Structures are given as C-alpha cells and as structure tokens.
Amino acid sequence: MAQPAWEKIGIYRGGIVPVLFQRVPCKKHGGVRFTINGRDYFELVLISNVGGAGSIQSVSVKGSKTGWMSMSRNWVANWQSYAYLNGQS
C-alpha cells in the first residue's frame, strides 16, 4: 500500500504495525485473464480475474517444440519462466 493511502487509515511510525483483516467472497465474471510479457529468455505471465486469493497453486508453460515447464511465482499474481520460447506457438 502506498504511504499516502496508509496514512489515511493508520499512524506512520517505524516498527511493526498490527493489522486486522478479513477475507470476503468475491464473484468474478468473464473468466480468468492472462497478460503475457517478456523477451527471449524471460516470460512473465500476470493471471487476473481469479475467484480467491491463493487459488492458483502452480503454473506451467508449453511451447510447440518443448514439453511442459513449471513457472515460478515472481510477485503476487505474476509467474515467470526463463525458457527460450522464441518462434514457438
């Protein structure tokens, strides 16, 4: 969370800040969405419009000339692969 937004709901001080939260159900419409970025030896896939936090446990990618390769979590909903997939569908 950005500091200006945090300062609207909390007191800015160094150290540990106790936070209480509660998950609430959220219905998503339109199916899962993928945003694909990358270049040469790096693929980055952002997966969005998923029904619940932590719903995605693993992601794999497959090129037309390769088998399935596991991707690793990059940050939150971003998954990455260091495979070279240029020229493959």
LINPETA-V674776 format. One record per residue. RES is the residue in one small letter. SS is DSSP state (H for helix, E for strand, L for the rest). PSI is psi as a letter, one per 40 degrees, with the letter a starting at -180 (NA if undefined). NEAR is the number of other ideal C-beta (glycine too) atoms within 8 Angstrom. Layout:
RES,SS,PSI,NEAR ; RES,SS,PSI,NEAR
//
This chain:
m,L,h,4 ; a,L,i,5 ; q,H,d,7 ; p,H,d,6 ; a,H,d,8 ; w,H,d,10 ; e,H,e,9 ; k,H,d,6 ; i,H,e,5 ; g,L,i,7 ; i,L,h,4 ; y,L,h,6 ; r,L,i,5 ; g,L,i,2 ; g,L,a,4 ; i,L,h,3 ; v,L,h,6 ; p,L,h,4 ; v,L,h,4 ; l,L,h,4 ; f,L,i,4 ; q,L,h,4 ; r,L,i,6 ; v,L,i,4 ; p,L,i,5 ; c,L,h,6 ; k,L,h,5 ; k,L,i,7 ; h,L,i,3 ; g,L,e,5 ; g,L,i,4 ; v,L,i,7 ; r,E,i,8 ; f,E,h,8 ; t,E,h,7 ; i,E,h,8 ; n,E,i,7 ; g,E,i,7 ; r,E,h,4 ; d,L,b,6 ; y,L,f,6 ; f,E,h,9 ; e,E,h,12 ; l,E,h,11 ; v,E,h,14 ; l,E,h,10 ; i,E,h,11 ; s,E,i,9 ; n,L,f,7 ; v,L,i,10 ; g,L,d,6 ; g,L,i,8 ; a,L,h,4 ; g,L,e,5 ; s,L,d,7 ; i,L,h,8 ; q,L,d,4 ; s,L,i,6 ; v,E,h,9 ; s,E,i,8 ; v,E,i,12 ; k,E,h,7 ; g,L,i,9 ; s,L,e,5 ; k,L,e,4 ; t,L,i,10 ; g,L,a,4 ; w,E,h,7 ; m,E,h,10 ; s,E,i,8 ; m,E,i,13 ; s,E,i,7 ; r,E,h,7 ; n,E,d,7 ; w,E,h,5 ; v,L,b,3 ; a,L,e,9 ; n,E,h,10 ; w,E,i,12 ; q,E,i,12 ; s,E,i,12 ; y,L,f,5 ; a,L,i,10 ; y,L,h,5 ; l,L,e,10 ; n,L,h,5 ; g,L,e,3 ; q,L,i,8 ; s,L,NA,3
//
